[in-house]
Amino acid sequence: MLKKNILEESSSNDLTLSISEKIFADMILNFLGNKQVLSYELENEIFILERNHLEQFYYFMDQKIRNEHLSSLDYFSVIINYSDNTSREIIGIEALNTFLETRDVIPRSITLLWNIILKYTDSPTIENQKIELLFNIVDSEKTEISLRIEHTDQRWGIEILNLLKDNLQTIILHKINKLKKAEKIKKIFQPREFIVYLAYPLTLIFFLLTLYENSDKRHTDHSQSLTIEKIFNIAKDEKSSSESLVALYMIDKNFENVDLNMSFSSEKMNNTMKDFVINNHEKRLKELEFLSVMVLSIPLMFFGVYLYITQIIKYHGSKSFIKITKRAENEYRNYLSEKSKGEYISISIIAISIMCSIAASFIYEIFSTFVK
């Protein structure tokens, strides 16, 4: 209670109130109440927000306030921020119902504000509650939805939170499982993650090439041993030691560019050397084929995967829109018209074909090389 001695009348007929800081703080606190803050945030959720959704948020809140008979809606406003760095505040539901933006602008964010006065039966004072609901489109992929409730009664604050959370589900577009998986895979192609995931196939390729080199060396040594044995037998049978030395030297150096029309006096020697040269040539071609498949399979497989997931995201994905202006509505219609089912199916078939072909070639090369 204020005492009489704190009231003074000035000479200008103005009433001056002289009170201590403690009494003034108690007055403000009794009016505002001991506030708590309850927050709720969603990031990167896709939403389509229209004017009727804004009206629904208001009417849901108004209905709850009317049902309680203990509170009154003291203030309601909508703040709209546009792409041209301008903003507009709409005060009251009547103004919102008749609002029509005539400018050629796109809304980037909308904030709904409620200021509510409560008078509980067991409280000697009135208490002020504030609610702020924000929808913000940062860019084509990043969005923010935040709810902030300043309340003096915890039960009432939780009820408001649940009420608005339920209504938020009516404007949020939930992603299908295929889209969620495609977005997770797409993260692999970010520079840091890509380097890590690229290490796995490179390690496998390196292991297979090492295995192939060891296997090829064993096969080459065996082929050379058989050829040398044949030459020794020919030299023994036909007594052509000088020619056998030349042939053995060529085998030892593993000549690749040997004339197939070479002429030894022994026909058997000619045939043996020709077989050796042809086998060497075929082996080099096989090495080149194996190396090409191993090296090209990595970028082509990643390309096929990237092409496929980008088509999934483009067709099944969506962007957030605040459709309260004509330009925003036109952009939404144009965005939907760009989604072509025929393009999605055709490019997806191409991407899947690339991946299947690469996988088949990879498996075939492994089996044909290591499974004799």
C-alpha positions, 0 to 999 in steps of 0.5 A, a space after each residue: 500500500 502506498 502511504 499518503 506522504 508519497 503524494 505531492 502536488 506541484 505548482 503546475 497542477 501536475 500530480 507527482 508521485 514520489 516512491 522508493 525504488 523498492 516500492 516501484 519495483 514491486 508495482 511493476 512486478 505485480 503487474 507483469 508477474 514473475 515471468 518465465 520463458 518457454 521456447 520451441 524451435 524448428 530448423 530447416 522444416 519446409 512449410 507453406 504459409 498462407 493468410 488463412 493459416 495466420 487467421 487460424 493461429 489467431 482464432 485458435 488462440 482467441 478460442 482458448 482465451 474465451 474458454 478460460 474466462 480469466 483472460 483477454 487478448 489485449 494486443 495482436 499484430 503481424 509483422 511482415 518482412 519483405 525481400 526489398 528490406 521493407 516491413 509492414 505491421 498489421 494490427 488486429 485481426 480485422 486488419 489482417 482479414 482485409 489486408 492486400 499487398 499491392 507491391 511486387 514483393 516477396 515475404 521473407 519472414 512473418 512474426 505473430 505477436 500476442 499480448 494477453 492479460 490474465 486475472 487468476 481467481 487466486 491472484 490479487 493482481 493481473 498478469 501479462 503474457 506474451 507470445 511470439 511466433 516467427 516464420 523465417 525463410 533464410 534461403 532455399 534450404 534454410 528455414 527457421 520456425 521459433 515460438 517464444 512464450 513469456 508466461 507467469 503460470 507454467 501450466 498455462 504456458 505448456 498448454 499454449 505451447 502444445 496448442 501452437 505445436 499441433 497447429 504448426 503441423 498443418 503447414 509443415 510438409 513432411 518428407 518421404 523416406 526416399 527424400 530423407 535418404 537422398 538428402 543424407 547421401 548428398 551430404 557425402 558429396 560435401 568436400 570434407 565428407 567426400 574425401 573421407 568416403 572416397 578413401 574406402 573405394 580407393 583402398 579397395 582399388 589399391 588392394 585389388 591392384 596389388 593382388 592383381 600385380 602379385 597374381 600377374 607376376 606369378 602367372 608371368 613367371 610360370 609362362 616364362 618357365 614353360 617357354 624356357 623349358 620348350 626352348 631348351 627341349 627344341 635346342 636339345 632336339 635340333 642342336 640349335 644352341 645359338 638361336 636358343 640363346 637369342 630366344 632366351 635373352 628375349 624372354 629374359 628381357 620380356 620384349 614387348 615389341 618383337 617382330 612376329 615375323 621373326 625367323 629362326 631356322 627352327 620352325 618350332 622355335 619360331 612358333 614358340 617365340 610367337 606364342 610367347 609374344 602374343 601371350 605377352 601382348 594379350 597380358 598387357 591388354 588385360 592389364 590395361 583393361 583391368 586398370 581402366 575399369 578399376 580407375 574409371 569405376 570410382 568417378 562414374 559410380 559417384 556420378 551415377 549416384 549423384 545424378 540419381 539423388 539430385 533428381 530425387 531431391 529435385 522432384 520430391 523436394 520442396 521449398 518454403 513459401 509465404 504466400 500472402 502476395 501475388 508475386 509469392 503465389 506466382 513463384 510457387 506456381 512456377 516452382 511446381 510447374 518446373 517439376 517434370 515427372 517425365 524428366 525425373 523418370 528418364 534421368 533416373 533410368 540413365 543414372 541407374 543404368 550407369 551404376 548397374 553397368 559400372 557395378 557389372 563391369 567391376 564384378 566381371 573384371 574381378 571374377 575373370 581376373 581372380 577366379 580362374 
